[in-house]
Amino acid sequence: MTTPTTPGLDTGRFLGLLRDELGLGYSESDLDTAFDDLPGWDSVLLLKLLGAAEQLTGRAAPMIDVLEAADLRAVHAALNGVPAA
């Protein structure tokens, strides 16, 4: 599955946010792992990620779409304005 990109929040930048802002060295394949199975993940990190993404993009995160996401790929898609499938 390819995630649509916007300037500043392509997959590489998203992974960079996870690494640089949260200290998590996830790879692209980890984006499809359910939150419950993702090593080191908790809901506080989601809030930190959203704050960092909002600073980077200058846009408010779509909270309902993000909260309904089952994995980081869905969060990334929501941050890029792609509705949940």
GUTORTI-613595 format. One line per 8 residues: number of its first residue (from 0); for each residue x, y, z of N, C-alpha, C, CB. Coordinates in Angstrom, 1 decimal. Each point is the difference from the previous one (the first is absolute). Glycine has a CB too. Example, Ala and Ser with C-alpha at 12.3 -4.5 7.8 and 13.67 -1.06 7.14 Angstrom:
! residues 2
0 = 13.2 -5.7 7.8 -0.9 1.2 0.0 0.9 1.2 0.0 -1.9 -1.2 1.2  1.5 2.3 -1.9 0.9 1.1 0.0 -0.8 1.1 0.8 1.2 -0.6 -2.2 .
END
This chain:
! residues 85
0 = 0.8 -1.2 0.0 -0.8 1.2 0.0 0.9 1.2 0.0 -1.9 -1.2 1.2  1.7 2.1 -2.1 0.7 1.3 -0.1 -0.8 1.1 0.6 1.2 -0.8 -2.1  -0.5 1.5 3.0 -0.7 1.1 0.7 0.2 1.3 -0.8 0.3 -1.1 2.2  -1.3 1.8 -2.6 0.2 1.3 -0.7 0.8 0.9 0.8 -2.2 -0.3 -1.1  2.9 1.2 0.5 0.9 0.9 0.7 -0.4 1.4 -0.2 1.8 -1.6 -0.3  -1.4 2.5 1.2 -0.1 1.4 -0.1 1.3 0.5 0.2 -2.4 0.1 0.8  2.7 1.1 -1.3 1.3 0.6 0.3 0.3 0.0 1.5 -0.1 1.4 -2.1  1.2 -2.0 2.5 0.4 0.1 1.4 -0.4 -1.2 0.8 -0.1 2.4 -0.2 .
8 = -0.8 -3.3 -0.3 -0.5 -1.1 0.8 -0.1 -1.3 -0.9 -1.2 1.6 1.5  2.2 -1.8 -2.3 0.1 -1.3 -0.7 0.4 -1.1 1.0 0.6 1.2 -2.2  -0.5 -2.4 1.8 0.3 -1.1 0.9 1.3 0.2 0.7 -1.3 -1.5 -1.5  2.3 2.0 0.8 1.3 0.2 0.6 -0.1 1.0 1.1 1.1 -0.6 -2.1  -1.8 1.7 1.9 -0.1 1.1 1.0 -0.8 -0.6 1.2 0.1 1.8 -1.7  -1.2 -2.6 1.4 -0.8 -0.6 1.1 0.9 -0.9 0.9 -2.0 0.1 -1.5  2.8 -0.9 0.8 0.9 -0.9 0.8 1.0 0.8 0.8 -0.3 -1.8 -1.7  0.7 2.9 1.1 1.0 1.0 0.7 -0.7 0.5 1.2 1.1 0.6 -2.2 .
16 = -2.3 -0.2 2.2 -0.7 0.5 1.1 0.0 -1.1 1.1 -1.5 1.5 -1.4  1.2 -2.7 1.1 0.0 -1.1 0.9 1.3 -0.2 0.7 -1.8 -1.1 -1.3  2.9 1.2 0.5 1.3 -0.1 0.5 0.5 1.2 0.8 0.5 -1.5 -2.0  -0.6 2.7 1.4 0.6 1.2 0.6 -0.8 0.5 1.1 1.0 0.5 -2.2  -2.3 -0.5 2.1 -0.9 0.6 1.1 -0.4 -1.0 1.1 -0.8 1.5 -1.8  0.7 -2.8 1.4 -0.4 -1.0 1.0 1.1 -1.0 0.4 -2.3 0.3 -1.0  3.4 -0.3 0.2 1.1 -0.9 0.3 -0.3 -1.5 -0.4 0.6 1.5 1.9  -1.5 -1.7 -2.8 -0.4 -1.3 -0.5 0.6 -0.3 -1.4 -2.1 0.2 1.4 .
24 = 2.9 -1.2 -1.5 0.6 -0.3 -1.3 -0.8 -1.0 -0.8 2.2 0.4 1.1  -3.5 0.0 -1.4 -0.8 -0.9 -0.8 0.4 0.1 -1.5 -1.9 0.3 1.7  1.6 -1.4 -2.4 0.3 0.0 -1.4 -1.4 0.1 -0.7 2.1 -1.4 0.2  -2.1 1.5 -1.5 -1.2 0.1 -0.8 -0.9 -1.2 0.2 1.2 1.4 -1.7  -0.6 -2.6 1.9 -0.9 -1.2 0.2 -0.7 0.1 1.4 1.6 -1.4 -1.5  -1.0 2.1 2.4 -0.7 0.1 1.3 -1.3 0.9 0.0 2.3 -0.2 1.0  -2.4 1.0 -2.1 -1.2 0.8 -0.1 -1.3 -0.8 -0.1 1.5 1.7 -1.1  -1.4 -2.9 0.7 -1.2 -0.9 -0.2 -0.2 -0.8 1.2 0.4 0.0 -2.4 .
32 = 0.4 0.1 3.5 -0.2 -0.8 1.2 -1.1 0.6 0.9 2.4 -0.8 -0.2  -3.3 0.0 0.6 -1.0 0.5 0.9 0.6 0.6 1.3 -1.6 -1.7 -0.9  1.0 2.8 1.4 0.6 0.7 1.1 0.2 -1.0 1.2 -1.2 2.1 -0.7  0.3 -3.0 1.0 0.2 -1.0 1.1 1.2 -0.8 -0.2 -2.4 0.0 0.3  2.9 -0.2 -1.5 1.1 -0.9 -0.3 1.3 0.8 -0.3 -1.6 -1.7 -0.9  1.6 3.0 1.0 1.1 0.8 -0.4 0.9 0.3 1.2 -1.4 1.1 -1.8  2.6 -1.6 1.8 0.9 0.1 1.2 0.2 1.4 0.4 1.1 -2.1 -0.7  -1.2 2.4 1.9 0.3 1.3 0.6 -1.1 1.1 -0.2 2.3 -0.6 -0.5 .
40 = -3.5 0.2 -0.1 -1.0 1.0 -0.3 -1.0 0.1 1.1 0.2 -0.5 -2.4  -0.6 1.8 2.7 -1.1 0.2 0.9 -0.8 1.2 -0.5 1.3 -1.1 2.0  -2.4 1.4 -1.4 -0.9 1.1 -0.4 0.6 1.3 0.2 -1.9 -1.4 0.5  2.8 1.6 0.5 0.6 1.3 0.2 0.9 0.3 -1.2 0.0 -0.4 2.5  0.6 -0.6 -3.1 0.9 0.3 -1.1 -0.9 0.5 -1.2 1.6 -1.8 0.7  -2.8 1.3 -0.8 -0.9 0.5 -1.1 -0.2 1.5 0.2 -1.1 -2.2 -0.2  0.9 2.7 1.4 -0.2 1.4 0.2 1.3 0.8 -0.3 -1.7 -0.5 1.8  2.8 0.0 -1.5 1.3 0.6 -0.3 0.2 0.1 -1.5 0.9 -0.8 2.2 .
48 = -1.2 -0.3 -2.9 0.1 -0.1 -1.4 -0.9 1.1 -0.7 0.5 -2.5 0.2  -1.7 2.6 0.3 -1.0 0.9 -0.6 0.6 1.5 0.2 -1.9 -1.6 0.4  2.4 1.9 0.7 0.5 1.3 0.2 1.2 0.3 -0.9 -0.7 -0.1 2.4  1.6 -0.9 -2.6 1.1 0.2 -0.9 -0.4 0.1 -1.4 1.4 -1.3 1.6  -2.4 0.5 -2.0 -0.5 0.1 -1.4 -0.7 1.3 -0.2 -0.3 -2.4 -0.1  -0.5 2.9 1.0 -0.6 1.3 -0.1 1.0 1.2 -0.2 -1.9 -0.9 1.4  3.0 0.8 -0.6 1.0 1.0 -0.2 0.7 -0.1 -1.3 0.4 -0.1 2.4  -0.2 -1.1 -2.9 0.7 -0.1 -1.3 -0.9 0.4 -1.2 1.3 -1.9 1.0 .
56 = -2.6 1.6 -0.9 -0.9 0.3 -1.1 -0.7 1.3 0.1 -0.3 -2.4 -0.3  0.2 2.9 1.5 -0.7 1.3 0.2 -1.5 -0.2 0.0 1.9 1.2 -1.0  -2.4 -2.5 1.1 -1.4 -0.3 -0.1 -0.4 -0.8 1.2 0.1 0.0 -2.5  -1.3 0.2 3.0 -0.5 -0.8 1.1 -0.2 -1.4 -0.5 -1.2 2.0 1.0  1.5 -3.0 -0.1 -0.2 -1.4 -0.3 -1.5 -0.3 0.0 2.2 -0.6 0.9  -2.7 -0.2 -1.8 -1.4 -0.5 0.0 -0.2 -1.0 1.1 -0.2 0.4 -2.5  -0.2 0.1 3.7 0.0 -0.8 1.2 -0.8 -1.3 -0.1 0.4 2.1 1.3  -1.6 -2.0 -1.9 -0.9 -1.2 0.0 0.6 -1.0 -0.9 -2.0 1.4 0.3 .
64 = 2.6 -1.1 -1.5 0.6 -0.9 -0.8 1.2 -0.7 0.6 -0.8 1.3 -2.0  1.6 -0.4 2.7 1.2 -0.6 0.7 -0.4 -0.9 1.1 1.2 2.1 -0.5  -2.2 -1.7 1.3 -0.4 -0.9 1.1 -0.6 -1.3 -0.4 -0.4 2.0 1.3  -0.2 -2.0 -2.5 -0.5 -1.3 -0.6 1.0 -0.8 -0.7 -2.1 1.2 -0.3  3.3 -0.7 0.2 1.1 -0.8 -0.7 0.4 -1.2 0.8 0.8 2.1 -1.1  -0.6 -3.2 0.3 0.5 -1.2 0.7 1.5 -0.2 -0.1 -2.2 -1.0 -0.6  2.8 1.8 -0.2 1.5 -0.1 -0.1 0.6 1.3 -0.5 -0.2 -2.4 -0.5  1.5 2.5 0.5 0.6 1.3 -0.4 -0.2 0.3 -1.5 1.7 -0.4 1.8 .
72 = -1.9 -0.6 -2.6 -0.3 0.3 -1.4 -1.3 0.8 -0.1 1.2 -2.1 -0.8  -2.2 1.7 1.5 -1.2 0.7 0.0 0.1 1.4 0.6 -1.2 -2.2 0.2  2.0 2.4 0.8 0.3 1.3 0.6 0.7 0.9 -1.1 0.2 -1.0 2.4  0.7 0.4 -3.0 0.7 0.8 -1.1 -0.9 0.4 -1.1 2.1 -1.3 0.5  -3.0 0.4 -0.9 -1.0 0.3 -1.0 -0.9 1.1 0.5 0.1 -2.3 -0.9  -0.6 2.3 2.1 -0.9 1.0 0.6 0.7 1.3 0.0 -1.1 -1.7 1.4  2.4 1.8 -1.0 0.7 1.2 0.0 0.2 0.6 -1.4 1.2 -0.8 2.0  -1.3 0.0 -3.0 0.1 0.4 -1.4 -1.3 0.3 -0.6 2.1 -1.3 -0.2 .
80 = -3.2 1.2 1.0 -1.3 0.3 -0.4 -0.7 -1.1 -0.8 0.7 2.3 -0.1  -0.2 -3.5 0.3 -0.7 -1.1 -0.7 -0.9 -0.7 1.0 2.0 -0.4 -1.5  -3.3 0.4 1.1 -1.0 -0.6 0.9 0.2 -1.5 0.2 -1.6 1.7 -0.7  1.2 -2.2 1.9 0.1 -1.4 0.3 -0.8 -0.8 -1.0 0.4 0.5 2.5  0.1 -1.7 -2.8 -0.7 -0.9 -0.9 -1.1 -0.7 0.6 2.1 -0.3 -1.2 .
END
